[in-house]
Amino acid sequence: MVVKARMKNMHKIGFYITSTLVALAIVSSTIFVVDQRQFGVVYALGQIKEVITQPGLNFKLPPPFQNVTYIDKRLLTLDNADTEPMLTAEKQRMVIDWFVRWRITDPSNFIRHVGLDEQAGATQLARVVRNAFQQEINKHTVQELLSEKRETVMKDVKAEVLKKVQGDKPWGIDVVDVRMTRADYVDTITESVYRRMEAERKRVANELRSTGAAEGEKIRADADRQREVTIANAYRDAQKIKGEGDAQAAKLYADAFGKDPQFAEFYRSLEAYKSTFNKKSDVMVVDPSSDFFKAMRSSGSGSAKH
């Protein structure tokens, strides 16, 4: 009897514990917390029952009567992952990189018209943005895409995207900004463009080198001409000064020799001897009785008299 009583008490304790756990599970399934970065969407039998926009503790019916999912309310960034080229107005193939800043503002419309999560929205938004970019790129040339009209292109793309997502069936999202980060040729065209740019730079470099060489030759020729003119002028001035000096010396000699002709004749003979016997190795064969040694003979006879 004691054993049966103990078994009965254990069954009661187990029942109470199980009941308590089930009750706690049911209560916990009715409580959910919405973070300040999220929307809380309560479903009742697959239909949206309520959207919780404020953070805090909330209550719902236990599953399967009601379920809750969460959607991010923060500002999201969508980067372009498509490398398919687009055609410009002049039929040039361009690769456009872009990104979009967007957020979910109406979870109900977002779930009804787009999808259950942010990834579904990003996928559909990427398609719309690409189509909008393609339409705008078709209207502009490459030069315009690389100039100040780039801002106009991005504004027009944003307006087109907003028109799509806020149309008859609003997506429940807001597109904050659309940016084009790069506009470039496809690889095959880029290579040919680089080759043309390189050839053009080489042509300009060669032209500059040729111009520089011509200027250098011109400067050198002008410098040589000035050098020749300077030397010629210096030689002319030197010859003029020398001529004036010789004339003055000749005048002085003439005045001096006019006062004493014999001394003048003797001086000229000495200068002749000096020029003739300039080196020790000089040898002359002359007649001693010639006039060349007249000064010597006169000098010798003079000495003999004395």
C-alpha positions in Angstrom: 0.0 0.0 0.0 2.9 2.3 0.8 4.5 1.7 -2.6 1.2 2.4 -4.4 0.8 5.7 -2.5 4.4 6.7 -3.4 3.8 5.9 -7.0 0.6 7.9 -7.0 2.3 10.9 -5.5 5.1 10.7 -8.1 2.6 10.6 -10.9 0.9 13.7 -9.5 4.3 15.5 -9.2 5.2 14.5 -12.8 1.8 15.7 -14.0 2.2 19.1 -12.2 5.7 19.6 -13.5 4.6 18.7 -17.1 1.6 20.9 -16.8 3.7 23.8 -15.5 6.2 23.4 -18.4 3.4 23.3 -21.0 1.9 26.4 -19.4 5.3 28.1 -19.5 5.8 27.1 -23.1 2.3 28.4 -24.0 2.9 31.7 -22.2 6.4 32.2 -23.7 4.9 31.6 -27.2 2.5 34.4 -26.6 5.3 36.9 -25.7 7.7 38.5 -28.2 10.1 41.4 -28.2 10.4 43.9 -31.0 13.8 45.5 -31.4 14.1 49.2 -32.2 15.7 48.3 -35.5 12.8 46.1 -36.6 9.2 45.9 -37.5 7.2 43.0 -35.9 4.6 41.5 -38.2 1.9 39.3 -36.5 0.2 36.7 -38.8 -3.1 35.0 -38.0 -3.6 31.9 -40.1 -1.4 33.3 -42.8 -2.9 36.8 -42.9 -1.2 39.9 -41.5 -3.0 40.6 -38.3 -0.9 43.5 -36.9 2.3 45.4 -37.6 4.3 46.5 -34.5 6.3 49.6 -35.3 7.4 50.5 -31.7 10.0 48.6 -29.8 9.0 46.7 -26.6 7.3 43.7 -25.2 4.2 42.5 -27.0 1.7 39.6 -26.8 0.0 37.4 -29.3 -1.9 34.1 -29.5 0.2 30.9 -29.4 1.0 29.1 -32.6 -0.6 28.0 -34.8 -3.1 30.7 -34.2 -0.6 33.5 -34.5 3.0 33.8 -35.6 5.4 36.7 -35.7 8.2 37.6 -38.2 10.6 40.5 -38.2 11.6 43.0 -40.9 14.5 45.4 -40.8 13.5 49.0 -40.6 17.1 50.4 -40.9 18.5 52.2 -44.0 19.7 49.4 -46.3 22.3 49.5 -49.1 21.9 47.6 -52.4 25.1 47.3 -54.4 25.1 46.4 -58.1 26.3 42.9 -58.7 25.5 42.8 -62.5 28.3 43.3 -65.0 26.1 43.2 -68.1 27.1 46.2 -70.3 24.6 48.9 -71.2 24.4 50.8 -74.5 24.8 54.6 -74.7 23.2 56.9 -77.1 26.1 56.3 -79.6 25.8 52.6 -79.1 28.9 52.3 -76.9 28.9 49.3 -74.5 29.4 50.6 -71.0 29.7 48.8 -67.6 27.8 50.8 -64.9 28.4 50.3 -61.2 25.8 51.8 -58.8 24.3 51.5 -55.4 21.0 52.4 -53.8 20.1 53.4 -50.2 16.6 52.3 -49.3 14.4 51.4 -46.4 11.1 49.6 -45.7 8.4 52.0 -44.6 5.2 50.0 -44.8 5.7 46.3 -43.9 2.1 45.4 -45.0 2.5 46.6 -48.6 6.1 45.3 -48.7 4.9 41.8 -47.8 1.9 41.9 -50.1 3.7 43.2 -53.2 7.3 42.4 -52.8 8.2 39.5 -50.5 8.6 38.3 -46.9 12.1 39.6 -46.3 14.7 42.2 -47.2 16.4 39.9 -49.7 13.3 39.6 -51.8 13.0 43.4 -51.8 16.6 43.8 -52.8 16.2 41.4 -55.7 13.2 43.1 -57.2 14.6 46.6 -56.5 17.9 45.7 -58.3 15.9 44.8 -61.4 13.9 48.0 -61.4 17.1 50.1 -60.8 18.9 48.4 -63.6 16.0 49.0 -66.0 15.9 52.6 -65.0 19.7 53.0 -65.6 19.4 51.3 -69.0 16.7 53.8 -70.1 18.8 56.8 -69.0 22.1 55.5 -70.3 20.4 55.0 -73.7 19.6 58.8 -73.8 23.2 60.0 -73.1 26.6 59.8 -74.6 29.8 58.6 -73.0 31.0 62.2 -72.6 27.8 63.2 -70.8 28.1 60.2 -68.4 31.6 61.4 -67.5 30.7 65.1 -67.2 28.4 67.2 -65.0 25.3 65.5 -66.5 26.1 62.4 -64.5 24.2 64.0 -61.6 21.2 64.5 -63.8 21.3 60.9 -64.8 21.3 59.7 -61.2 18.4 62.1 -60.3 16.4 60.8 -63.3 17.0 57.2 -62.3 15.9 57.9 -58.8 12.7 59.5 -60.0 12.0 56.6 -62.3 12.6 54.1 -59.5 10.3 56.0 -57.1 7.6 56.2 -59.7 7.8 52.4 -60.0 7.8 51.5 -56.3 5.2 54.1 -55.4 2.8 53.3 -58.2 -0.6 51.6 -58.2 0.8 48.8 -56.1 3.2 50.5 -53.7 6.0 48.5 -52.5 6.1 50.0 -49.0 9.7 51.2 -49.4 11.4 54.5 -49.8 14.5 55.0 -52.0 16.7 57.6 -50.3 19.5 57.8 -52.8 20.8 56.4 -56.1 24.5 56.7 -57.0 26.5 55.8 -60.0 30.0 54.9 -58.8 31.7 54.0 -62.1 31.0 54.2 -65.8 33.6 52.4 -67.9 34.0 50.6 -71.2 33.9 46.8 -71.4 37.3 45.1 -71.1 37.7 44.6 -74.9 37.0 48.3 -75.7 39.0 49.5 -72.7 42.1 47.8 -74.0 41.7 49.5 -77.4 41.0 52.8 -75.8 44.2 52.5 -73.7 46.2 51.7 -76.8 44.8 54.7 -78.6 45.5 56.9 -75.6 49.1 55.5 -75.4 49.6 56.2 -79.1 48.2 59.7 -78.7 50.5 60.4 -75.8 53.5 59.1 -77.7 52.6 61.3 -80.6 52.4 64.4 -78.4 55.7 63.4 -76.7 57.4 63.0 -80.1 56.0 66.3 -81.2 57.2 68.0 -78.1 60.6 66.4 -78.4 60.9 67.6 -82.1 59.8 71.1 -81.1 62.3 71.1 -78.3 65.1 69.9 -80.6 64.3 72.6 -83.2 64.3 75.2 -80.5 67.6 73.9 -79.2 69.1 74.1 -82.7 67.8 77.6 -83.1 69.3 78.7 -79.7 72.6 77.0 -80.5 72.7 78.6 -83.9 71.9 82.0 -82.4 74.6 81.5 -79.8 77.2 80.5 -82.4 76.3 83.6 -84.5 76.6 85.8 -81.5 79.9 84.2 -80.7 81.2 84.8 -84.2 80.0 88.4 -84.1 81.6 89.0 -80.7 85.0 87.4 -81.9 84.9 89.5 -85.1 84.2 92.7 -83.2 86.9 91.9 -80.7 89.4 91.1 -83.5 88.4 94.3 -85.3 88.8 96.4 -82.2 92.1 94.6 -81.4 93.4 95.3 -84.9 92.3 98.9 -84.7 94.1 99.4 -81.4 97.1 97.6 -82.7 97.1 99.7 -85.8 96.8 102.9 -83.7 99.7 101.6 -81.5 101.9 100.8 -84.5 101.1 104.2 -86.0 102.0 105.9 -82.8 105.1 103.8 -82.4 106.1 104.5 -86.0 105.6 108.2 -85.4 107.7 108.1 -82.3 110.4 106.2 -84.2 110.2 108.6 -87.1 110.6 111.6 -84.8 113.5 109.9 -83.0 115.2 108.7 -86.1 114.7 112.1 -87.8 116.9 113.7 -85.1 119.7 111.1 -85.5 119.7 109.2 -88.8 122.8 107.3 -88.0 121.3 106.0 -84.8 118.2 105.1 -86.7 120.1 103.1 -89.2 122.1 101.4 -86.4 118.9 100.5 -84.5 117.3 99.0 -87.6 120.4 96.9 -88.2 120.3 95.6 -84.6 116.6 94.7 -85.0 117.5 92.8 -88.2 120.3 90.9 -86.5 117.9 90.1 -83.6 115.3 88.7 -85.9 117.9 86.8 -88.0 119.8 85.1 -85.2 116.8 84.2 -83.1 117.9 80.6 -82.4 121.2 79.1 -81.6 120.8 76.6 -84.4 120.3 79.3 -87.0 123.0 79.3 -89.7 123.5 82.0 -92.4 125.9 82.0 -95.3 126.3 85.6 -96.4 129.0 87.8 -97.9 130.7 89.8 -95.1 131.1 92.7 -97.5 127.4 93.0 -97.9 125.3 95.8 -96.5 123.8 93.4 -94.0 127.0 93.7 -91.8 127.5 97.4 -92.5 126.6 98.3 -88.9 129.1 95.8 -87.5 131.8 97.0 -89.7 131.1 100.6 -88.8 131.1 99.6 -85.2 134.4 97.8 -85.6 136.1 100.7 -87.5 134.9 103.1 -84.9 136.5 101.0 -82.2 139.7 100.7 -84.1 139.9 104.5 -84.4 139.5 104.7 -80.7 
